[in-house]
């Protein structure tokens, strides 16, 4: 029987005592020269980061934008990265940060591309078009559907805090995902570390559901506030993403270990 994405993630969390997700946001235009000289620069950089950080990573999250922007070479580096992770670190969850969401056959094609062709364990999804648009993803019980809820960017409140039926829109998204869309227990929510009060409310609403949490570090999210607001009763339920603070560090492994350990202080 195939292990579900959630079970795979929780097993990895327990194995290495870590809630850390490393964002593989390899921008081809700004890679160090030593990697730009390689046949596949983005893959060479990613492999370096993975080799340094895999002992502390419960998940890796390539943002597809950086690979799409590099054209065919970027797609090759993405595939090489995914193949490398599956071959050398098959127990680590791989999240495709794609923020997809469309209707009918288009959504079905996106699901086939991300889950079947590229082989991601989970993908980020946009709920704006409604459940039927995401059904090709939601129907895959073994895969993770990570729904945007309260994102970490400063302008997120332009729509996400609008009140509908006397509740902010982000709260209604969390409620709908938790109570209706998660019938196969394969949904997660994106909750930005920059809004710990909202994260605390969502945790109370969704119970043990896992949250993908961007916004730590460079975007201003605090670790203590994030972990105390977002942890579930088991001291898990979080996939805490870090990219720049690790990718730009002189010693990525040391940076990943330090962040893992700091997170664990508050679990």
Residue pairs with C-beta under 8 A, 6 or more apart in sequence:
2 142
3 11
3 142
4 141
4 142
4 185
4 186
5 93
5 121
5 122
5 142
5 143
5 144
5 186
6 144
6 185
6 186
6 188
6 210
8 91
8 93
8 121
9 58
9 59
9 93
9 121
9 144
9 210
9 239
10 236
11 91
12 18
12 58
12 59
12 91
12 92
12 93
13 19
13 58
13 236
15 91
16 55
16 56
16 57
16 58
17 260
17 264
18 56
18 57
18 58
18 260
18 263
18 264
19 58
19 227
19 236
19 238
19 239
19 240
19 260
19 263
19 264
19 267
20 56
20 57
20 58
20 59
20 240
20 242
20 256
20 259
20 260
20 263
21 57
21 58
21 59
21 60
21 61
21 93
21 95
21 212
21 239
21 240
21 241
21 242
22 49
22 50
22 53
22 57
22 59
22 60
22 61
22 241
22 242
22 243
22 246
22 256
23 60
23 61
23 62
23 63
23 97
23 214
23 241
23 242
23 243
23 246
23 247
24 46
24 49
24 50
24 60
24 61
24 62
24 63
24 81
24 243
24 247
25 62
25 63
25 66
25 243
25 244
25 247
26 41
26 42
26 45
26 46
26 62
26 66
26 67
26 77
26 247
27 66
27 69
28 36
28 41
28 42
28 66
28 69
28 70
28 73
28 74
31 41
31 42
31 45
32 45
35 41
35 42
35 44
35 45
35 48
38 44
40 73
40 76
40 77
40 80
41 73
41 77
42 66
42 67
42 70
42 73
42 74
42 77
42 78
42 81
43 76
43 77
43 78
43 80
43 81
43 84
46 62
46 77
46 81
46 84
47 81
47 84
48 252
49 246
49 247
49 252
50 57
50 60
50 81
50 84
50 85
50 88
50 89
52 251
52 252
52 253
52 256
53 246
53 252
53 253
53 256
54 88
54 89
54 92
55 253
55 257
56 253
56 256
56 257
56 259
56 260
57 92
57 256
58 92
58 93
58 239
59 92
59 93
59 94
59 95
59 239
60 85
60 92
60 93
60 94
60 95
61 94
61 95
61 96
61 97
61 241
62 78
62 81
62 82
62 94
62 95
62 96
62 97
63 97
63 243
64 78
64 96
64 97
64 98
65 97
66 74
67 74
67 75
67 77
67 78
68 74
68 75
70 77
78 118
79 118
82 94
82 118
82 119
82 120
85 92
85 94
86 94
86 119
93 121
93 122
93 144
93 239
94 119
94 120
94 121
94 122
95 120
95 121
95 122
95 123
95 124
95 144
95 146
95 212
95 239
96 114
96 118
96 120
96 122
96 123
96 124
97 123
97 124
98 110
98 114
98 123
98 124
98 125
99 124
99 125
99 126
99 148
100 107
100 110
100 114
100 123
100 124
100 125
100 126
100 137
101 107
101 125
101 126
101 127
101 128
101 129
101 133
101 134
102 110
102 129
102 133
103 129
103 132
103 133
107 133
107 134
107 135
107 136
107 137
108 136
110 136
110 137
111 136
111 137
111 140
112 136
114 120
114 123
115 123
115 137
115 140
115 143
120 143
121 143
121 144
122 143
122 144
122 145
122 146
122 188
123 137
123 143
123 144
123 145
123 146
124 146
124 147
124 148
124 190
124 212
125 134
125 137
125 145
125 146
125 147
125 148
126 148
127 134
127 147
127 148
127 149
127 173
127 176
127 177
131 138
131 176
131 180
131 181
134 145
134 147
134 181
137 143
137 145
138 145
138 181
138 183
138 184
138 186
138 187
139 184
140 186
141 184
141 185
141 186
142 186
143 186
144 186
144 187
144 188
145 181
145 186
145 187
145 188
146 187
146 188
146 189
146 190
146 212
147 173
147 177
147 181
147 187
147 188
147 189
147 190
148 173
148 190
149 160
149 170
149 173
149 174
149 177
149 189
149 190
149 191
149 202
150 156
150 160
150 170
150 174
150 190
150 191
150 192
150 195
150 198
150 199
150 202
151 160
151 190
151 192
151 214
152 192
152 193
152 194
152 195
152 214
152 215
152 219
152 221
153 192
153 219
156 192
159 169
160 168
160 169
160 170
161 168
161 169
161 170
162 168
162 169
163 169
164 172
165 172
167 175
168 198
170 198
170 202
171 198
171 201
171 202
171 205
173 189
174 189
174 202
174 205
174 206
175 205
177 187
177 189
177 206
178 187
178 205
178 206
178 207
178 209
181 187
182 209
187 209
188 209
188 210
188 211
188 212
188 239
189 202
189 206
189 209
189 211
189 212
190 211
190 212
190 213
190 214
191 198
191 199
191 202
191 211
191 212
191 213
191 230
192 199
192 213
192 214
192 215
192 219
192 221
193 199
193 213
193 214
193 215
193 216
193 219
193 220
193 221
193 222
193 225
193 226
193 240
194 215
194 219
194 220
194 221
196 221
196 222
196 225
196 226
196 228
196 229
196 230
197 229
199 211
199 213
199 226
199 229
199 230
200 229
200 230
202 211
203 211
203 229
203 230
203 231
203 232
203 237
207 232
208 232
208 233
208 234
208 237
209 232
209 237
210 232
210 236
210 237
210 238
210 239
211 230
211 237
211 238
211 239
212 239
212 241
213 221
213 226
213 230
213 238
213 239
213 240
213 241
214 221
214 241
215 221
216 222
216 223
216 226
216 240
216 241
216 242
216 245
216 259
217 242
217 244
217 245
218 243
218 244
218 245
223 259
223 262
223 263
223 266
224 265
224 266
226 238
226 240
227 238
227 240
227 263
227 266
227 267
228 266
230 237
230 238
231 237
231 238
231 266
231 267
232 238
235 267
236 267
240 263
242 256
242 259
245 255
245 259
246 252
246 255
246 256
246 259
249 255
